[in-house]
Amino acid sequence: MFELKTKHRIYGCHKLKNQGGKCTQWHGHQYEIVLSLRSKELDYKNMIIDTYEVEEIFNDFIKTDHLNLNEFMDCEDPTMEAMSKFFFDEMKDKLPKLYSVTVYETPESFVTYTED
């Protein structure tokens, strides 16, 4: 089994309605999104998928360099957990070999979502 991981940096703001702490106010993060794609077979280029194609699909999905995650996700509590599942669900049709999505909110805090 081959696994390809691509990292993508996005900037976004959010507020968490139900968190009950300081995160109930608007604040921002520099997120790192890691897409993991798996395949037993390689394509005619001897790749799972060309990383340029993954980058293009991801950028087309995001569409901007700064996101209001509450609006983008139509969600009152766009946590790392919610983001990882949302990104997975929204991208899996465009990236059929997508296995997991990891969202880093800080270098020390991250969540991974898989359908397993």
C-alpha positions as CSV (number, residue, x, y, z in Angstrom):
1,M,0.0,0.0,0.0
2,F,1.3,3.4,-1.0
3,E,0.4,6.5,1.0
4,L,0.9,10.1,-0.2
5,K,0.6,13.0,2.2
6,T,0.3,16.6,1.1
7,K,0.4,19.7,3.4
8,H,-1.6,22.8,2.8
9,R,-1.5,26.0,4.8
10,I,-4.6,28.1,5.2
11,Y,-5.4,31.1,7.3
12,G,-8.8,31.4,9.0
13,C,-10.8,32.9,11.8
14,H,-13.6,31.3,13.8
15,K,-15.5,31.6,17.0
16,L,-16.9,28.6,18.9
17,K,-20.3,29.2,20.3
18,N,-20.4,26.3,22.7
19,Q,-16.7,26.3,23.9
20,G,-17.4,28.5,26.9
21,G,-14.0,30.1,27.1
22,K,-12.0,32.7,25.2
23,C,-12.6,30.9,21.9
24,T,-16.2,32.2,21.9
25,Q,-14.7,35.5,20.5
26,W,-13.4,35.9,17.0
27,H,-9.8,34.8,16.6
28,G,-7.6,33.4,13.9
29,H,-5.2,30.5,13.3
30,Q,-2.7,29.5,10.7
31,Y,-4.0,26.0,10.0
32,E,-2.0,23.2,8.4
33,I,-4.2,20.6,6.5
34,V,-2.6,17.2,5.7
35,L,-4.4,15.1,3.1
36,S,-3.5,11.4,3.0
37,L,-4.2,9.4,-0.1
38,R,-3.8,5.6,-0.3
39,S,-3.6,3.2,-3.2
40,K,-2.3,-0.3,-3.9
41,E,-1.7,0.7,-7.5
42,L,0.1,3.5,-9.2
43,D,-1.1,5.4,-12.3
44,Y,0.7,5.6,-15.7
45,K,3.1,8.2,-14.2
46,N,4.1,5.8,-11.5
47,M,2.3,7.9,-8.9
48,I,-0.8,7.7,-6.7
49,I,-1.7,11.1,-8.1
50,D,0.3,14.1,-9.2
51,T,0.8,16.4,-6.2
52,Y,0.2,19.4,-8.5
53,E,-3.3,18.0,-9.1
54,V,-3.9,17.6,-5.4
55,E,-2.8,21.2,-4.9
56,E,-5.1,22.5,-7.6
57,I,-8.1,20.5,-6.2
58,F,-7.4,21.8,-2.7
59,N,-7.0,25.4,-3.8
60,D,-10.2,25.3,-5.9
61,F,-12.0,24.0,-2.8
62,I,-10.7,26.8,-0.5
63,K,-10.9,29.6,-3.1
64,T,-9.4,32.3,-0.9
65,D,-6.4,32.9,1.3
66,H,-8.3,33.8,4.5
67,L,-11.5,32.0,5.6
68,N,-14.2,32.7,7.9
69,L,-14.7,29.1,9.0
70,N,-18.1,29.7,10.5
71,E,-19.4,30.8,7.2
72,F,-17.3,28.5,5.0
73,M,-18.5,25.5,6.9
74,D,-22.0,26.9,7.8
75,C,-21.2,25.8,11.4
76,E,-21.5,27.4,14.8
77,D,-18.6,25.4,16.2
78,P,-16.0,24.9,13.5
79,T,-13.6,22.9,15.7
80,M,-10.6,21.0,14.4
81,E,-12.8,17.8,14.6
82,A,-15.5,19.4,12.6
83,M,-13.0,20.8,10.1
84,S,-11.3,17.5,9.5
85,K,-14.6,15.7,8.7
86,F,-16.0,18.6,6.6
87,F,-12.8,18.8,4.5
88,F,-12.9,15.0,4.0
89,D,-16.6,14.9,3.0
90,E,-16.2,17.9,0.7
91,M,-13.1,16.6,-1.1
92,K,-13.6,12.8,-1.2
93,D,-15.5,12.9,-4.6
94,K,-12.6,15.0,-6.2
95,L,-9.9,12.8,-4.6
96,P,-11.3,9.2,-4.6
97,K,-8.1,7.9,-3.0
98,L,-8.4,10.2,0.0
99,Y,-7.9,8.2,3.2
100,S,-7.7,10.9,5.9
101,V,-7.6,14.6,6.6
102,T,-5.6,16.0,9.5
103,V,-6.1,19.5,10.7
104,Y,-3.4,21.3,12.8
105,E,-4.7,24.3,14.6
106,T,-1.3,24.8,16.3
107,P,1.9,22.9,15.8
108,E,1.0,20.9,19.0
109,S,-2.7,20.3,18.5
110,F,-4.2,18.3,15.6
111,V,-7.1,16.0,14.7
112,T,-7.3,13.3,12.1
113,Y,-10.5,12.1,10.5
114,T,-10.8,8.8,8.5
115,E,-14.0,6.9,7.5
116,D,-12.6,3.8,9.2
